């Protein structure tokens, strides 16, 4: 879905794992996550490339976007693409037979698309209908597919073999890509979504401590384990999860 896992110059270019920086399990999982990173040399090189793209291109553009765009319009764009992303969540909750979560996703789409003026206003969250944010990588994990080795993808950022492959079926639920035929408009939407997401990382990236690559890797792996298990975290970070 374009709002959560955009192809090409993905939102995850931006220190890709920053969304996971609030995870509190990083230290306990550090040793095991090293074992899950057999391609560390290659991954560090790609991570450095992605960081360079972010530093030179994405971050400055995001700062400019934040400076010139009124808050109400920023919020509208954010809500719009989040609403489109709920379609991917709905599909994956159905694949996991999570009927209650599926009903929540469906209700969010209906209320935000209608009463929320095509998703520009998030009326669902104040109603208690919170976003579930599911993807096919989580669906595979739910059905027992292990993460596989950690891998940093060019432009796309932190991932794993399982999560990287999961991007393919998720692309079929990308409403923006499938419904917007006008290429300039489609690309403009990709750009706005990317910049909006980067702005959201300005505060969380300050949480990075120590070796940045290791911190982001450990945070990503722990966060993915957390969401696959729907928040039911074990006290021990097990190598078997990979």
Biotite code that builds the C-alpha atoms (Angstrom):
import biotite.structure as struc

atoms = struc.array([
    struc.Atom([0.000, 0.000, 0.000], chain_id="A", res_id=1, res_name="UNK", atom_name="CA", element="C"),
    struc.Atom([1.417, 3.318, -0.951], chain_id="A", res_id=2, res_name="UNK", atom_name="CA", element="C"),
    struc.Atom([0.780, 4.881, 2.442], chain_id="A", res_id=3, res_name="UNK", atom_name="CA", element="C"),
    struc.Atom([2.787, 2.332, 4.389], chain_id="A", res_id=4, res_name="UNK", atom_name="CA", element="C"),
    struc.Atom([5.223, 0.592, 2.115], chain_id="A", res_id=5, res_name="UNK", atom_name="CA", element="C"),
    struc.Atom([5.762, 2.712, -0.987], chain_id="A", res_id=6, res_name="UNK", atom_name="CA", element="C"),
    struc.Atom([7.782, 1.216, -3.825], chain_id="A", res_id=7, res_name="UNK", atom_name="CA", element="C"),
    struc.Atom([10.793, 2.903, -5.358], chain_id="A", res_id=8, res_name="UNK", atom_name="CA", element="C"),
    struc.Atom([12.134, 5.701, -3.194], chain_id="A", res_id=9, res_name="UNK", atom_name="CA", element="C"),
    struc.Atom([10.442, 4.236, -0.182], chain_id="A", res_id=10, res_name="UNK", atom_name="CA", element="C"),
    struc.Atom([9.764, 5.966, 3.041], chain_id="A", res_id=11, res_name="UNK", atom_name="CA", element="C"),
    struc.Atom([12.222, 3.514, 4.559], chain_id="A", res_id=12, res_name="UNK", atom_name="CA", element="C"),
    struc.Atom([15.093, 5.271, 2.760], chain_id="A", res_id=13, res_name="UNK", atom_name="CA", element="C"),
    struc.Atom([14.953, 7.574, 5.710], chain_id="A", res_id=14, res_name="UNK", atom_name="CA", element="C"),
    struc.Atom([16.972, 5.623, 8.153], chain_id="A", res_id=15, res_name="UNK", atom_name="CA", element="C"),
    struc.Atom([14.415, 2.930, 7.324], chain_id="A", res_id=16, res_name="UNK", atom_name="CA", element="C"),
    struc.Atom([13.732, 1.465, 10.814], chain_id="A", res_id=17, res_name="UNK", atom_name="CA", element="C"),
    struc.Atom([13.036, 4.789, 12.452], chain_id="A", res_id=18, res_name="UNK", atom_name="CA", element="C"),
    struc.Atom([9.412, 3.809, 12.928], chain_id="A", res_id=19, res_name="UNK", atom_name="CA", element="C"),
    struc.Atom([10.658, 1.066, 15.194], chain_id="A", res_id=20, res_name="UNK", atom_name="CA", element="C"),
    struc.Atom([12.869, 3.257, 17.330], chain_id="A", res_id=21, res_name="UNK", atom_name="CA", element="C"),
    struc.Atom([10.431, 3.376, 20.205], chain_id="A", res_id=22, res_name="UNK", atom_name="CA", element="C"),
    struc.Atom([10.649, -0.408, 20.676], chain_id="A", res_id=23, res_name="UNK", atom_name="CA", element="C"),
    struc.Atom([12.023, -1.159, 24.127], chain_id="A", res_id=24, res_name="UNK", atom_name="CA", element="C"),
    struc.Atom([13.461, -4.577, 23.396], chain_id="A", res_id=25, res_name="UNK", atom_name="CA", element="C"),
    struc.Atom([16.556, -3.579, 21.431], chain_id="A", res_id=26, res_name="UNK", atom_name="CA", element="C"),
    struc.Atom([19.241, -4.288, 24.028], chain_id="A", res_id=27, res_name="UNK", atom_name="CA", element="C"),
    struc.Atom([17.939, -7.753, 24.942], chain_id="A", res_id=28, res_name="UNK", atom_name="CA", element="C"),
    struc.Atom([17.861, -8.785, 21.310], chain_id="A", res_id=29, res_name="UNK", atom_name="CA", element="C"),
    struc.Atom([21.228, -7.448, 20.190], chain_id="A", res_id=30, res_name="UNK", atom_name="CA", element="C"),
    struc.Atom([23.191, -10.689, 20.371], chain_id="A", res_id=31, res_name="UNK", atom_name="CA", element="C"),
    struc.Atom([20.574, -12.792, 18.593], chain_id="A", res_id=32, res_name="UNK", atom_name="CA", element="C"),
    struc.Atom([20.024, -10.162, 15.917], chain_id="A", res_id=33, res_name="UNK", atom_name="CA", element="C"),
    struc.Atom([23.713, -10.264, 15.031], chain_id="A", res_id=34, res_name="UNK", atom_name="CA", element="C"),
    struc.Atom([23.273, -13.980, 14.275], chain_id="A", res_id=35, res_name="UNK", atom_name="CA", element="C"),
    struc.Atom([20.279, -13.054, 12.108], chain_id="A", res_id=36, res_name="UNK", atom_name="CA", element="C"),
    struc.Atom([22.500, -10.730, 10.044], chain_id="A", res_id=37, res_name="UNK", atom_name="CA", element="C"),
    struc.Atom([24.902, -13.012, 8.127], chain_id="A", res_id=38, res_name="UNK", atom_name="CA", element="C"),
    struc.Atom([25.173, -10.457, 5.301], chain_id="A", res_id=39, res_name="UNK", atom_name="CA", element="C"),
    struc.Atom([26.246, -7.593, 7.566], chain_id="A", res_id=40, res_name="UNK", atom_name="CA", element="C"),
    struc.Atom([29.061, -6.389, 5.331], chain_id="A", res_id=41, res_name="UNK", atom_name="CA", element="C"),
    struc.Atom([26.790, -5.979, 2.331], chain_id="A", res_id=42, res_name="UNK", atom_name="CA", element="C"),
    struc.Atom([23.981, -4.604, 4.468], chain_id="A", res_id=43, res_name="UNK", atom_name="CA", element="C"),
    struc.Atom([26.177, -1.922, 5.985], chain_id="A", res_id=44, res_name="UNK", atom_name="CA", element="C"),
    struc.Atom([27.207, -0.779, 2.525], chain_id="A", res_id=45, res_name="UNK", atom_name="CA", element="C"),
    struc.Atom([23.608, -0.497, 1.344], chain_id="A", res_id=46, res_name="UNK", atom_name="CA", element="C"),
    struc.Atom([22.616, 1.191, 4.595], chain_id="A", res_id=47, res_name="UNK", atom_name="CA", element="C"),
    struc.Atom([25.326, 3.793, 4.036], chain_id="A", res_id=48, res_name="UNK", atom_name="CA", element="C"),
    struc.Atom([24.047, 4.380, 0.501], chain_id="A", res_id=49, res_name="UNK", atom_name="CA", element="C"),
    struc.Atom([20.466, 4.810, 1.723], chain_id="A", res_id=50, res_name="UNK", atom_name="CA", element="C"),
    struc.Atom([21.583, 7.184, 4.439], chain_id="A", res_id=51, res_name="UNK", atom_name="CA", element="C"),
    struc.Atom([23.452, 9.253, 1.890], chain_id="A", res_id=52, res_name="UNK", atom_name="CA", element="C"),
    struc.Atom([20.339, 9.516, -0.286], chain_id="A", res_id=53, res_name="UNK", atom_name="CA", element="C"),
    struc.Atom([18.373, 10.586, 2.760], chain_id="A", res_id=54, res_name="UNK", atom_name="CA", element="C"),
    struc.Atom([20.927, 13.158, 3.875], chain_id="A", res_id=55, res_name="UNK", atom_name="CA", element="C"),
    struc.Atom([21.371, 14.726, 0.449], chain_id="A", res_id=56, res_name="UNK", atom_name="CA", element="C"),
    struc.Atom([17.883, 14.459, -1.013], chain_id="A", res_id=57, res_name="UNK", atom_name="CA", element="C"),
    struc.Atom([15.030, 13.198, 1.146], chain_id="A", res_id=58, res_name="UNK", atom_name="CA", element="C"),
    struc.Atom([15.618, 14.953, 4.458], chain_id="A", res_id=59, res_name="UNK", atom_name="CA", element="C"),
    struc.Atom([16.163, 18.437, 2.964], chain_id="A", res_id=60, res_name="UNK", atom_name="CA", element="C"),
    struc.Atom([13.041, 18.046, 0.839], chain_id="A", res_id=61, res_name="UNK", atom_name="CA", element="C"),
    struc.Atom([11.065, 16.887, 3.874], chain_id="A", res_id=62, res_name="UNK", atom_name="CA", element="C"),
    struc.Atom([12.208, 19.933, 5.852], chain_id="A", res_id=63, res_name="UNK", atom_name="CA", element="C"),
    struc.Atom([11.131, 22.183, 3.004], chain_id="A", res_id=64, res_name="UNK", atom_name="CA", element="C"),
    struc.Atom([7.786, 20.395, 2.736], chain_id="A", res_id=65, res_name="UNK", atom_name="CA", element="C"),
    struc.Atom([7.179, 20.840, 6.456], chain_id="A", res_id=66, res_name="UNK", atom_name="CA", element="C"),
    struc.Atom([8.156, 24.513, 6.313], chain_id="A", res_id=67, res_name="UNK", atom_name="CA", element="C"),
    struc.Atom([5.884, 25.537, 3.434], chain_id="A", res_id=68, res_name="UNK", atom_name="CA", element="C"),
    struc.Atom([2.876, 23.244, 3.905], chain_id="A", res_id=69, res_name="UNK", atom_name="CA", element="C"),
    struc.Atom([0.147, 24.387, 6.323], chain_id="A", res_id=70, res_name="UNK", atom_name="CA", element="C"),
    struc.Atom([-0.445, 21.918, 9.148], chain_id="A", res_id=71, res_name="UNK", atom_name="CA", element="C"),
    struc.Atom([-4.040, 21.281, 8.129], chain_id="A", res_id=72, res_name="UNK", atom_name="CA", element="C"),
    struc.Atom([-2.934, 20.255, 4.629], chain_id="A", res_id=73, res_name="UNK", atom_name="CA", element="C"),
    struc.Atom([-0.123, 18.056, 5.982], chain_id="A", res_id=74, res_name="UNK", atom_name="CA", element="C"),
    struc.Atom([-2.631, 16.286, 8.192], chain_id="A", res_id=75, res_name="UNK", atom_name="CA", element="C"),
    struc.Atom([-5.036, 15.852, 5.290], chain_id="A", res_id=76, res_name="UNK", atom_name="CA", element="C"),
    struc.Atom([-2.384, 14.235, 3.089], chain_id="A", res_id=77, res_name="UNK", atom_name="CA", element="C"),
    struc.Atom([-1.305, 11.973, 5.942], chain_id="A", res_id=78, res_name="UNK", atom_name="CA", element="C"),
    struc.Atom([-4.875, 10.856, 6.612], chain_id="A", res_id=79, res_name="UNK", atom_name="CA", element="C"),
    struc.Atom([-5.594, 10.317, 2.922], chain_id="A", res_id=80, res_name="UNK", atom_name="CA", element="C"),
    struc.Atom([-2.730, 7.901, 2.334], chain_id="A", res_id=81, res_name="UNK", atom_name="CA", element="C"),
    struc.Atom([-3.286, 6.176, 5.669], chain_id="A", res_id=82, res_name="UNK", atom_name="CA", element="C"),
    struc.Atom([-6.860, 5.508, 4.584], chain_id="A", res_id=83, res_name="UNK", atom_name="CA", element="C"),
    struc.Atom([-5.604, 3.877, 1.388], chain_id="A", res_id=84, res_name="UNK", atom_name="CA", element="C"),
    struc.Atom([-3.205, 1.809, 3.463], chain_id="A", res_id=85, res_name="UNK", atom_name="CA", element="C"),
    struc.Atom([-6.087, 0.354, 5.448], chain_id="A", res_id=86, res_name="UNK", atom_name="CA", element="C"),
    struc.Atom([-6.987, -1.670, 2.338], chain_id="A", res_id=87, res_name="UNK", atom_name="CA", element="C"),
    struc.Atom([-3.746, -3.640, 2.698], chain_id="A", res_id=88, res_name="UNK", atom_name="CA", element="C"),
    struc.Atom([-4.396, -4.125, 6.395], chain_id="A", res_id=89, res_name="UNK", atom_name="CA", element="C"),
    struc.Atom([-7.892, -5.419, 5.647], chain_id="A", res_id=90, res_name="UNK", atom_name="CA", element="C"),
    struc.Atom([-6.610, -7.917, 3.085], chain_id="A", res_id=91, res_name="UNK", atom_name="CA", element="C"),
    struc.Atom([-3.955, -9.274, 5.430], chain_id="A", res_id=92, res_name="UNK", atom_name="CA", element="C"),
    struc.Atom([-6.254, -9.512, 8.428], chain_id="A", res_id=93, res_name="UNK", atom_name="CA", element="C"),
    struc.Atom([-8.632, -11.554, 6.292], chain_id="A", res_id=94, res_name="UNK", atom_name="CA", element="C"),
    struc.Atom([-5.758, -13.842, 5.278], chain_id="A", res_id=95, res_name="UNK", atom_name="CA", element="C"),
    struc.Atom([-5.009, -14.334, 8.982], chain_id="A", res_id=96, res_name="UNK", atom_name="CA", element="C"),
    struc.Atom([-8.700, -14.957, 9.771], chain_id="A", res_id=97, res_name="UNK", atom_name="CA", element="C"),
    struc.Atom([-8.693, -12.046, 12.225], chain_id="A", res_id=98, res_name="UNK", atom_name="CA", element="C"),
    struc.Atom([-12.346, -11.214, 11.793], chain_id="A", res_id=99, res_name="UNK", atom_name="CA", element="C"),
    struc.Atom([-12.578, -8.516, 14.458], chain_id="A", res_id=100, res_name="UNK", atom_name="CA", element="C"),
    struc.Atom([-9.550, -6.679, 13.089], chain_id="A", res_id=101, res_name="UNK", atom_name="CA", element="C"),
    struc.Atom([-10.911, -7.079, 9.563], chain_id="A", res_id=102, res_name="UNK", atom_name="CA", element="C"),
    struc.Atom([-14.194, -5.513, 10.642], chain_id="A", res_id=103, res_name="UNK", atom_name="CA", element="C"),
    struc.Atom([-12.267, -2.635, 12.189], chain_id="A", res_id=104, res_name="UNK", atom_name="CA", element="C"),
    struc.Atom([-10.302, -2.057, 8.970], chain_id="A", res_id=105, res_name="UNK", atom_name="CA", element="C"),
    struc.Atom([-13.460, -2.196, 6.868], chain_id="A", res_id=106, res_name="UNK", atom_name="CA", element="C"),
    struc.Atom([-15.234, 0.246, 9.175], chain_id="A", res_id=107, res_name="UNK", atom_name="CA", element="C"),
    struc.Atom([-12.267, 2.622, 9.082], chain_id="A", res_id=108, res_name="UNK", atom_name="CA", element="C"),
    struc.Atom([-12.287, 2.617, 5.284], chain_id="A", res_id=109, res_name="UNK", atom_name="CA", element="C"),
    struc.Atom([-16.036, 3.227, 5.097], chain_id="A", res_id=110, res_name="UNK", atom_name="CA", element="C"),
    struc.Atom([-16.187, 6.008, 7.687], chain_id="A", res_id=111, res_name="UNK", atom_name="CA", element="C"),
    struc.Atom([-13.027, 7.804, 6.586], chain_id="A", res_id=112, res_name="UNK", atom_name="CA", element="C"),
    struc.Atom([-13.866, 7.579, 2.890], chain_id="A", res_id=113, res_name="UNK", atom_name="CA", element="C"),
    struc.Atom([-17.406, 8.894, 3.352], chain_id="A", res_id=114, res_name="UNK", atom_name="CA", element="C"),
    struc.Atom([-17.669, 11.106, 6.434], chain_id="A", res_id=115, res_name="UNK", atom_name="CA", element="C"),
    struc.Atom([-13.921, 11.822, 6.297], chain_id="A", res_id=116, res_name="UNK", atom_name="CA", element="C"),
    struc.Atom([-14.113, 13.283, 2.788], chain_id="A", res_id=117, res_name="UNK", atom_name="CA", element="C"),
    struc.Atom([-12.164, 10.611, 0.885], chain_id="A", res_id=118, res_name="UNK", atom_name="CA", element="C"),
    struc.Atom([-9.928, 10.039, 3.895], chain_id="A", res_id=119, res_name="UNK", atom_name="CA", element="C"),
    struc.Atom([-8.696, 13.600, 4.335], chain_id="A", res_id=120, res_name="UNK", atom_name="CA", element="C"),
    struc.Atom([-10.180, 13.597, 7.837], chain_id="A", res_id=121, res_name="UNK", atom_name="CA", element="C"),
    struc.Atom([-9.632, 10.677, 10.185], chain_id="A", res_id=122, res_name="UNK", atom_name="CA", element="C"),
    struc.Atom([-13.024, 10.272, 11.814], chain_id="A", res_id=123, res_name="UNK", atom_name="CA", element="C"),
    struc.Atom([-12.505, 6.584, 12.612], chain_id="A", res_id=124, res_name="UNK", atom_name="CA", element="C"),
    struc.Atom([-9.728, 6.843, 15.201], chain_id="A", res_id=125, res_name="UNK", atom_name="CA", element="C"),
    struc.Atom([-11.718, 9.133, 17.555], chain_id="A", res_id=126, res_name="UNK", atom_name="CA", element="C"),
    struc.Atom([-14.519, 6.570, 17.267], chain_id="A", res_id=127, res_name="UNK", atom_name="CA", element="C"),
    struc.Atom([-12.194, 3.929, 18.727], chain_id="A", res_id=128, res_name="UNK", atom_name="CA", element="C"),
    struc.Atom([-11.418, 2.284, 15.386], chain_id="A", res_id=129, res_name="UNK", atom_name="CA", element="C"),
    struc.Atom([-7.632, 2.169, 15.474], chain_id="A", res_id=130, res_name="UNK", atom_name="CA", element="C"),
    struc.Atom([-5.462, 1.279, 12.497], chain_id="A", res_id=131, res_name="UNK", atom_name="CA", element="C"),
    struc.Atom([-4.198, -2.317, 12.589], chain_id="A", res_id=132, res_name="UNK", atom_name="CA", element="C"),
    struc.Atom([-1.362, -1.777, 10.089], chain_id="A", res_id=133, res_name="UNK", atom_name="CA", element="C"),
    struc.Atom([-0.946, -5.339, 8.786], chain_id="A", res_id=134, res_name="UNK", atom_name="CA", element="C"),
    struc.Atom([1.162, -6.456, 5.820], chain_id="A", res_id=135, res_name="UNK", atom_name="CA", element="C"),
    struc.Atom([1.895, -9.729, 4.055], chain_id="A", res_id=136, res_name="UNK", atom_name="CA", element="C"),
    struc.Atom([5.182, -10.183, 5.884], chain_id="A", res_id=137, res_name="UNK", atom_name="CA", element="C"),
    struc.Atom([3.162, -10.300, 9.096], chain_id="A", res_id=138, res_name="UNK", atom_name="CA", element="C"),
    struc.Atom([0.712, -12.686, 7.473], chain_id="A", res_id=139, res_name="UNK", atom_name="CA", element="C"),
    struc.Atom([3.537, -15.062, 6.564], chain_id="A", res_id=140, res_name="UNK", atom_name="CA", element="C"),
    struc.Atom([4.879, -14.794, 10.101], chain_id="A", res_id=141, res_name="UNK", atom_name="CA", element="C"),
    struc.Atom([1.437, -15.492, 11.516], chain_id="A", res_id=142, res_name="UNK", atom_name="CA", element="C"),
    struc.Atom([1.332, -18.759, 9.584], chain_id="A", res_id=143, res_name="UNK", atom_name="CA", element="C"),
    struc.Atom([4.739, -19.807, 10.836], chain_id="A", res_id=144, res_name="UNK", atom_name="CA", element="C"),
    struc.Atom([7.137, -18.569, 8.143], chain_id="A", res_id=145, res_name="UNK", atom_name="CA", element="C"),
    struc.Atom([10.354, -17.495, 9.845], chain_id="A", res_id=146, res_name="UNK", atom_name="CA", element="C"),
    struc.Atom([11.906, -14.114, 9.169], chain_id="A", res_id=147, res_name="UNK", atom_name="CA", element="C"),
    struc.Atom([15.040, -15.373, 7.478], chain_id="A", res_id=148, res_name="UNK", atom_name="CA", element="C"),
    struc.Atom([18.240, -13.307, 7.334], chain_id="A", res_id=149, res_name="UNK", atom_name="CA", element="C"),
    struc.Atom([18.125, -9.569, 7.862], chain_id="A", res_id=150, res_name="UNK", atom_name="CA", element="C"),
    struc.Atom([18.677, -7.594, 4.679], chain_id="A", res_id=151, res_name="UNK", atom_name="CA", element="C"),
    struc.Atom([18.896, -3.889, 3.856], chain_id="A", res_id=152, res_name="UNK", atom_name="CA", element="C"),
    struc.Atom([17.275, -3.143, 0.495], chain_id="A", res_id=153, res_name="UNK", atom_name="CA", element="C"),
    struc.Atom([18.474, -0.269, -1.704], chain_id="A", res_id=154, res_name="UNK", atom_name="CA", element="C"),
    struc.Atom([16.088, 2.676, -1.217], chain_id="A", res_id=155, res_name="UNK", atom_name="CA", element="C"),
    struc.Atom([13.629, 0.452, 0.673], chain_id="A", res_id=156, res_name="UNK", atom_name="CA", element="C"),
    struc.Atom([15.682, 0.110, 3.854], chain_id="A", res_id=157, res_name="UNK", atom_name="CA", element="C"),
    struc.Atom([15.640, -2.560, 6.603], chain_id="A", res_id=158, res_name="UNK", atom_name="CA", element="C"),
    struc.Atom([13.858, -5.790, 5.793], chain_id="A", res_id=159, res_name="UNK", atom_name="CA", element="C"),
    struc.Atom([14.229, -9.557, 5.929], chain_id="A", res_id=160, res_name="UNK", atom_name="CA", element="C"),
    struc.Atom([13.881, -12.268, 3.323], chain_id="A", res_id=161, res_name="UNK", atom_name="CA", element="C"),
    struc.Atom([10.295, -12.908, 4.436], chain_id="A", res_id=162, res_name="UNK", atom_name="CA", element="C"),
    struc.Atom([9.286, -9.256, 4.636], chain_id="A", res_id=163, res_name="UNK", atom_name="CA", element="C"),
    struc.Atom([10.987, -8.412, 1.351], chain_id="A", res_id=164, res_name="UNK", atom_name="CA", element="C"),
    struc.Atom([9.045, -11.114, -0.476], chain_id="A", res_id=165, res_name="UNK", atom_name="CA", element="C"),
    struc.Atom([5.905, -9.948, 1.307], chain_id="A", res_id=166, res_name="UNK", atom_name="CA", element="C"),
    struc.Atom([6.093, -6.646, -0.542], chain_id="A", res_id=167, res_name="UNK", atom_name="CA", element="C"),
    struc.Atom([5.111, -8.386, -3.779], chain_id="A", res_id=168, res_name="UNK", atom_name="CA", element="C"),
    struc.Atom([1.574, -9.489, -2.832], chain_id="A", res_id=169, res_name="UNK", atom_name="CA", element="C"),
    struc.Atom([1.070, -6.243, -0.909], chain_id="A", res_id=170, res_name="UNK", atom_name="CA", element="C"),
    struc.Atom([1.614, -4.354, -4.157], chain_id="A", res_id=171, res_name="UNK", atom_name="CA", element="C"),
    struc.Atom([-1.641, -5.820, -5.468], chain_id="A", res_id=172, res_name="UNK", atom_name="CA", element="C"),
    struc.Atom([-3.587, -3.968, -2.773], chain_id="A", res_id=173, res_name="UNK", atom_name="CA", element="C"),
    struc.Atom([-1.952, -0.651, -3.667], chain_id="A", res_id=174, res_name="UNK", atom_name="CA", element="C"),
    struc.Atom([-5.057, 1.381, -4.479], chain_id="A", res_id=175, res_name="UNK", atom_name="CA", element="C"),
    struc.Atom([-3.119, 4.501, -5.470], chain_id="A", res_id=176, res_name="UNK", atom_name="CA", element="C"),
    struc.Atom([-0.988, 2.635, -8.010], chain_id="A", res_id=177, res_name="UNK", atom_name="CA", element="C"),
    struc.Atom([-3.871, 0.658, -9.462], chain_id="A", res_id=178, res_name="UNK", atom_name="CA", element="C"),
    struc.Atom([-6.493, 3.400, -9.658], chain_id="A", res_id=179, res_name="UNK", atom_name="CA", element="C"),
    struc.Atom([-4.477, 6.487, -10.633], chain_id="A", res_id=180, res_name="UNK", atom_name="CA", element="C"),
    struc.Atom([-3.580, 6.171, -14.311], chain_id="A", res_id=181, res_name="UNK", atom_name="CA", element="C"),
    struc.Atom([-2.181, 9.683, -14.735], chain_id="A", res_id=182, res_name="UNK", atom_name="CA", element="C"),
    struc.Atom([1.535, 9.065, -14.183], chain_id="A", res_id=183, res_name="UNK", atom_name="CA", element="C"),
    struc.Atom([2.512, 12.607, -13.031], chain_id="A", res_id=184, res_name="UNK", atom_name="CA", element="C"),
    struc.Atom([-0.313, 12.577, -10.470], chain_id="A", res_id=185, res_name="UNK", atom_name="CA", element="C"),
    struc.Atom([0.627, 9.101, -9.308], chain_id="A", res_id=186, res_name="UNK", atom_name="CA", element="C"),
    struc.Atom([4.271, 10.091, -8.853], chain_id="A", res_id=187, res_name="UNK", atom_name="CA", element="C"),
    struc.Atom([3.289, 13.293, -7.059], chain_id="A", res_id=188, res_name="UNK", atom_name="CA", element="C"),
    struc.Atom([1.288, 11.197, -4.620], chain_id="A", res_id=189, res_name="UNK", atom_name="CA", element="C"),
    struc.Atom([4.263, 8.916, -4.025], chain_id="A", res_id=190, res_name="UNK", atom_name="CA", element="C"),
    struc.Atom([6.422, 11.951, -3.312], chain_id="A", res_id=191, res_name="UNK", atom_name="CA", element="C"),
    struc.Atom([3.985, 13.536, -0.895], chain_id="A", res_id=192, res_name="UNK", atom_name="CA", element="C"),
    struc.Atom([3.538, 10.284, 0.988], chain_id="A", res_id=193, res_name="UNK", atom_name="CA", element="C"),
    struc.Atom([7.309, 9.830, 1.247], chain_id="A", res_id=194, res_name="UNK", atom_name="CA", element="C"),
    struc.Atom([7.899, 13.370, 2.525], chain_id="A", res_id=195, res_name="UNK", atom_name="CA", element="C"),
    struc.Atom([5.014, 13.146, 4.982], chain_id="A", res_id=196, res_name="UNK", atom_name="CA", element="C"),
    struc.Atom([6.469, 9.948, 6.408], chain_id="A", res_id=197, res_name="UNK", atom_name="CA", element="C"),
    struc.Atom([9.961, 11.458, 6.622], chain_id="A", res_id=198, res_name="UNK", atom_name="CA", element="C"),
    struc.Atom([8.622, 14.420, 8.566], chain_id="A", res_id=199, res_name="UNK", atom_name="CA", element="C"),
    struc.Atom([7.144, 11.964, 11.048], chain_id="A", res_id=200, res_name="UNK", atom_name="CA", element="C"),
    struc.Atom([10.607, 10.517, 11.668], chain_id="A", res_id=201, res_name="UNK", atom_name="CA", element="C"),
    struc.Atom([12.251, 13.815, 12.666], chain_id="A", res_id=202, res_name="UNK", atom_name="CA", element="C"),
    struc.Atom([11.639, 13.242, 16.360], chain_id="A", res_id=203, res_name="UNK", atom_name="CA", element="C"),
    struc.Atom([12.085, 9.463, 16.521], chain_id="A", res_id=204, res_name="UNK", atom_name="CA", element="C"),
    struc.Atom([15.468, 9.440, 14.786], chain_id="A", res_id=205, res_name="UNK", atom_name="CA", element="C"),
    struc.Atom([16.871, 11.354, 17.752], chain_id="A", res_id=206, res_name="UNK", atom_name="CA", element="C"),
    struc.Atom([16.485, 8.177, 19.806], chain_id="A", res_id=207, res_name="UNK", atom_name="CA", element="C"),
    struc.Atom([19.299, 6.446, 17.920], chain_id="A", res_id=208, res_name="UNK", atom_name="CA", element="C"),
    struc.Atom([22.237, 5.638, 20.209], chain_id="A", res_id=209, res_name="UNK", atom_name="CA", element="C"),
    struc.Atom([25.598, 3.967, 19.666], chain_id="A", res_id=210, res_name="UNK", atom_name="CA", element="C"),
    struc.Atom([26.282, 2.277, 16.329], chain_id="A", res_id=211, res_name="UNK", atom_name="CA", element="C"),
    struc.Atom([23.455, 3.522, 14.127], chain_id="A", res_id=212, res_name="UNK", atom_name="CA", element="C"),
    struc.Atom([23.367, 0.499, 11.830], chain_id="A", res_id=213, res_name="UNK", atom_name="CA", element="C"),
    struc.Atom([23.153, -1.969, 14.722], chain_id="A", res_id=214, res_name="UNK", atom_name="CA", element="C"),
    struc.Atom([20.551, 0.117, 16.522], chain_id="A", res_id=215, res_name="UNK", atom_name="CA", element="C"),
    struc.Atom([18.256, 0.303, 13.499], chain_id="A", res_id=216, res_name="UNK", atom_name="CA", element="C"),
    struc.Atom([18.739, -3.401, 12.717], chain_id="A", res_id=217, res_name="UNK", atom_name="CA", element="C"),
    struc.Atom([17.935, -4.506, 16.269], chain_id="A", res_id=218, res_name="UNK", atom_name="CA", element="C"),
    struc.Atom([14.970, -2.163, 16.476], chain_id="A", res_id=219, res_name="UNK", atom_name="CA", element="C"),
    struc.Atom([13.601, -3.414, 13.163], chain_id="A", res_id=220, res_name="UNK", atom_name="CA", element="C"),
    struc.Atom([13.919, -7.099, 14.034], chain_id="A", res_id=221, res_name="UNK", atom_name="CA", element="C"),
    struc.Atom([12.335, -6.644, 17.451], chain_id="A", res_id=222, res_name="UNK", atom_name="CA", element="C"),
    struc.Atom([9.538, -4.487, 16.093], chain_id="A", res_id=223, res_name="UNK", atom_name="CA", element="C"),
    struc.Atom([8.707, -7.029, 13.395], chain_id="A", res_id=224, res_name="UNK", atom_name="CA", element="C"),
    struc.Atom([8.641, -9.839, 15.933], chain_id="A", res_id=225, res_name="UNK", atom_name="CA", element="C"),
    struc.Atom([6.385, -7.673, 18.088], chain_id="A", res_id=226, res_name="UNK", atom_name="CA", element="C"),
    struc.Atom([3.818, -6.983, 15.345], chain_id="A", res_id=227, res_name="UNK", atom_name="CA", element="C"),
    struc.Atom([3.794, -10.573, 14.046], chain_id="A", res_id=228, res_name="UNK", atom_name="CA", element="C"),
    struc.Atom([2.888, -11.721, 17.547], chain_id="A", res_id=229, res_name="UNK", atom_name="CA", element="C"),
    struc.Atom([0.337, -8.891, 17.918], chain_id="A", res_id=230, res_name="UNK", atom_name="CA", element="C"),
    struc.Atom([2.211, -7.433, 20.868], chain_id="A", res_id=231, res_name="UNK", atom_name="CA", element="C"),
    struc.Atom([2.638, -10.726, 22.713], chain_id="A", res_id=232, res_name="UNK", atom_name="CA", element="C"),
    struc.Atom([6.394, -10.499, 23.224], chain_id="A", res_id=233, res_name="UNK", atom_name="CA", element="C"),
    struc.Atom([8.471, -13.231, 24.803], chain_id="A", res_id=234, res_name="UNK", atom_name="CA", element="C"),
    struc.Atom([10.929, -12.178, 27.477], chain_id="A", res_id=235, res_name="UNK", atom_name="CA", element="C"),
    struc.Atom([13.701, -13.755, 25.392], chain_id="A", res_id=236, res_name="UNK", atom_name="CA", element="C"),
    struc.Atom([14.674, -12.842, 21.851], chain_id="A", res_id=237, res_name="UNK", atom_name="CA", element="C"),
    struc.Atom([15.013, -16.303, 20.294], chain_id="A", res_id=238, res_name="UNK", atom_name="CA", element="C"),
    struc.Atom([17.219, -17.200, 17.369], chain_id="A", res_id=239, res_name="UNK", atom_name="CA", element="C"),
    struc.Atom([14.499, -19.637, 16.255], chain_id="A", res_id=240, res_name="UNK", atom_name="CA", element="C"),
    struc.Atom([12.373, -16.691, 15.205], chain_id="A", res_id=241, res_name="UNK", atom_name="CA", element="C"),
    struc.Atom([14.740, -16.260, 12.299], chain_id="A", res_id=242, res_name="UNK", atom_name="CA", element="C"),
])
